[in-house]
Every structure is written in structure tokens, then in C-alpha cells.
Amino acid sequence: MIPNLLLTSTLIRGAYTPVINLFDQDPAVRKVALRTPAGFVAFGFGSGLSRYAPGTIGTVAAIPFAFLLKSLPMGWFWLLLTTFFLAGIHLCDIASRRLGQHDPGGIVWDEMVAYWLTVAFIPVSWAWWLAAFFLFRFFDILKPWPIRQVEKRFGGGLGIMLDDIVAAVYAMAILAVSARFV
């Protein structure tokens, strides 16, 4: 039997059909993520509500925005990226405090901003961006030194944002070295 957490029944044309719930069903989380401006941005416009791998889904959601950011002149790119980082400190702090958790998995604005940083110096090409995606997710999930220490050392929104930025820098370093050999 499949647990009710994964499957619900939906009435479609007179017959009950099982539907897989892909989104967080906790009403408190949904309320913060969908009914508050800070939560909506912090939860990556809803992408962080994914029940499965919200950080990865949030990073995927960042890709179309990355295309838009990369189409801007570099000065605007850096101004917006800095603004998004600073706003993220505040917005992620508000959302995490409302949920009463340090770094809820559904808060994915940090992944989005960090992915945009990861692709800052690489060409707009699927091969490079796919490599950036996997490298960033690898470092964000594994959290090698000093990423985990940064996450623990800094609290609130700064801690939420900063550990992902360090993961992005690790990914950027590998991409930069790789670019020299391509």
C-alpha cells in the first residue's frame, strides 16, 4: 500500500484517480510560501514547495531567470545580483522566522541567487550551464569545508544566503579551471 503522504485520490469524471502530491502539504509552510511576499520570493516563487529535492527544483527554476540576467549589460547584472543577495538576506530571514526554523529546505532563493553567480563568467551554453548546475548542487549538498562552517557560524538570512554563495564560488573555480582546457 502506498502511504497517503504520497498519494491522494482525486475525483475525475466520476472516478477516483490517484494523484501524486508533489508539493508540501503543511498548511503553515504553504501559508508562508504563498501568502506573504517574503515567503513567495524566499520559496522561489513556489518552486521550494516541492516535496522532493526543493533545492534542486529551486535551482532549475533559476535557469530561465539566469538567461534574462545574462542578457543584461554586466554592470546591471552585478547590480541586480547584489540587490537580490541583499534582499535575500532579509526575505529569507523573515520566512525562516515565520516558520520557526533556521534554514527550511523550501527556502530556495539562496540556491537561485547562487546559481546566477555560478553562471556569471561562463558562456550562455547548455553544456556550461549544465556543468554549473551539477557542480553547484554537488557543493551545496555535500557542503565541504568551509561551507558547513559558514552555514553554522552565521544565523538568520545571512547564514541561509552565504553558504550557497560559497558553494557557488567552489563551482565557479572548477568551471574557470575547466575553461582553460577547453
C-alpha positions as semicolon CSV with decimal commas, in nm:
position;residue;x (nm);y (nm);z (nm)
1;M;0,000;0,000;0,000
2;I;0,130;0,348;-0,089
3;P;0,128;0,594;0,203
4;N;-0,128;0,872;0,193
5;L;0,152;1,127;0,212
6;L;0,248;1,044;-0,143
7;L;-0,085;0,969;-0,299
8;T;-0,431;1,120;-0,278
9;S;-0,748;1,042;-0,464
10;T;-0,900;1,298;-0,695
11;L;-1,245;1,279;-0,847
12;I;-1,205;1,299;-1,226
13;R;-1,514;1,238;-1,442
14;G;-1,691;1,035;-1,179
15;A;-1,396;0,806;-1,099
16;Y;-1,139;0,840;-0,824
17;T;-0,790;0,862;-0,968
18;P;-0,472;0,854;-0,761
19;V;-0,264;1,170;-0,795
20;I;0,091;1,204;-0,665
21;N;0,131;1,509;-0,440
22;L;0,450;1,680;-0,548
23;F;0,410;1,981;-0,320
24;D;0,447;2,033;0,053
25;Q;0,110;1,987;0,217
26;D;0,196;2,151;0,552
27;P;-0,054;2,438;0,574
28;A;0,185;2,657;0,777
29;V;0,457;2,623;0,513
30;R;0,215;2,684;0,227
31;K;0,076;2,989;0,406
32;V;0,419;3,149;0,446
33;A;0,530;3,049;0,095
34;L;0,221;3,158;-0,094
35;R;0,053;3,426;0,115
36;T;0,342;3,650;0,217
37;P;0,563;3,847;-0,021
38;A;0,881;3,749;0,167
39;G;0,779;3,384;0,167
40;F;0,684;3,386;-0,201
41;V;1,027;3,514;-0,302
42;A;1,217;3,307;-0,042
43;F;1,038;2,993;-0,163
44;G;1,147;3,069;-0,521
45;F;0,801;3,175;-0,641
46;G;0,663;2,843;-0,516
47;S;0,934;2,613;-0,651
48;G;1,060;2,548;-0,298
49;L;0,730;2,382;-0,212
50;S;0,841;2,071;-0,399
51;R;0,817;1,769;-0,171
52;Y;1,119;1,616;-0,345
53;A;1,459;1,793;-0,364
54;P;1,331;2,151;-0,325
55;G;1,684;2,295;-0,353
56;T;1,735;2,122;-0,686
57;I;1,391;2,228;-0,812
58;G;1,464;2,585;-0,699
59;T;1,791;2,578;-0,892
60;V;1,607;2,455;-1,202
61;A;1,359;2,741;-1,156
62;A;1,655;2,983;-1,154
63;I;1,767;2,888;-1,506
64;P;1,516;3,097;-1,709
65;F;1,592;3,398;-1,489
66;A;1,963;3,339;-1,549
67;F;1,905;3,379;-1,923
68;L;1,738;3,715;-1,859
69;L;2,014;3,830;-1,623
70;K;2,290;3,725;-1,863
71;S;2,126;3,926;-2,142
72;L;2,182;4,246;-1,944
73;P;2,500;4,456;-1,955
74;M;2,746;4,329;-1,691
75;G;2,700;4,638;-1,473
76;W;2,326;4,572;-1,449
77;F;2,386;4,201;-1,396
78;W;2,609;4,269;-1,092
79;L;2,383;4,541;-0,956
80;L;2,081;4,311;-0,969
81;L;2,272;4,011;-0,834
82;T;2,396;4,217;-0,539
83;T;2,045;4,352;-0,481
84;F;1,897;4,001;-0,495
85;F;2,159;3,878;-0,248
86;L;2,099;4,161;-0,001
87;A;1,720;4,134;-0,036
88;G;1,752;3,758;0,010
89;I;1,919;3,804;0,347
90;H;1,615;3,997;0,467
91;L;1,345;3,791;0,292
92;C;1,489;3,451;0,388
93;D;1,526;3,570;0,746
94;I;1,160;3,674;0,761
95;A;1,037;3,348;0,606
96;S;1,253;3,127;0,828
97;R;1,148;3,314;1,144
98;R;0,780;3,280;1,050
99;L;0,833;2,906;1,016
100;G;1,040;2,888;1,335
101;Q;1,327;2,708;1,158
102;H;1,688;2,807;1,088
103;D;1,708;2,709;0,720
104;P;1,394;2,534;0,596
105;G;1,460;2,322;0,287
106;G;1,185;2,501;0,096
107;I;1,362;2,835;0,111
108;V;1,538;2,827;-0,226
109;W;1,607;3,194;-0,302
110;D;1,963;3,125;-0,184
111;E;2,000;2,849;-0,445
112;M;1,862;3,077;-0,714
113;V;2,096;3,368;-0,640
114;A;2,393;3,133;-0,601
115;Y;2,320;2,966;-0,937
116;W;2,310;3,309;-1,103
117;L;2,650;3,378;-0,951
118;T;2,777;3,039;-1,072
119;V;2,695;3,123;-1,435
120;A;2,826;3,481;-1,415
121;F;3,153;3,420;-1,602
122;I;3,066;3,127;-1,828
123;P;2,918;3,143;-2,178
124;V;2,546;3,101;-2,233
125;S;2,557;2,740;-2,349
126;W;2,370;2,436;-2,228
127;A;2,689;2,236;-2,174
128;W;2,842;2,504;-1,949
129;W;2,516;2,573;-1,767
130;L;2,452;2,205;-1,708
131;A;2,804;2,170;-1,566
132;A;2,738;2,477;-1,349
133;F;2,412;2,325;-1,229
134;F;2,565;1,993;-1,127
135;L;2,876;2,147;-0,972
136;F;2,675;2,396;-0,770
137;R;2,427;2,131;-0,650
138;F;2,718;1,898;-0,565
139;F;2,886;2,156;-0,341
140;D;2,557;2,280;-0,195
141;I;2,453;1,927;-0,095
142;L;2,796;1,796;0,013
143;K;2,893;2,119;0,195
144;P;3,272;2,070;0,211
145;W;3,486;2,296;0,429
146;P;3,415;2,583;0,488
147;I;3,056;2,574;0,356
148;R;2,911;2,382;0,651
149;Q;3,101;2,605;0,894
150;V;2,966;2,918;0,724
151;E;2,614;2,778;0,749
152;K;2,660;2,711;1,123
153;R;2,854;3,030;1,203
154;F;2,610;3,282;1,059
155;G;2,249;3,281;1,165
156;G;1,931;3,404;1,005
157;G;1,909;3,520;0,649
158;L;2,283;3,583;0,616
159;G;2,361;3,220;0,704
160;I;2,093;3,096;0,466
161;M;2,233;3,301;0,177
162;L;2,606;3,284;0,245
163;D;2,665;2,908;0,246
164;D;2,517;2,882;-0,103
165;I;2,734;3,169;-0,224
166;V;3,042;2,979;-0,103
167;A;2,917;2,667;-0,286
168;A;2,877;2,882;-0,597
169;V;3,237;3,008;-0,564
170;Y;3,361;2,647;-0,545
171;A;3,166;2,563;-0,860
172;M;3,293;2,879;-1,032
173;A;3,654;2,786;-0,953
174;I;3,618;2,444;-1,117
175;L;3,443;2,597;-1,417
176;A;3,722;2,855;-1,453
177;V;3,991;2,587;-1,445
178;S;3,791;2,377;-1,692
179;A;3,757;2,672;-1,929
180;R;4,136;2,693;-1,960
181;F;4,142;2,341;-2,105
182;V;3,850;2,374;-2,345
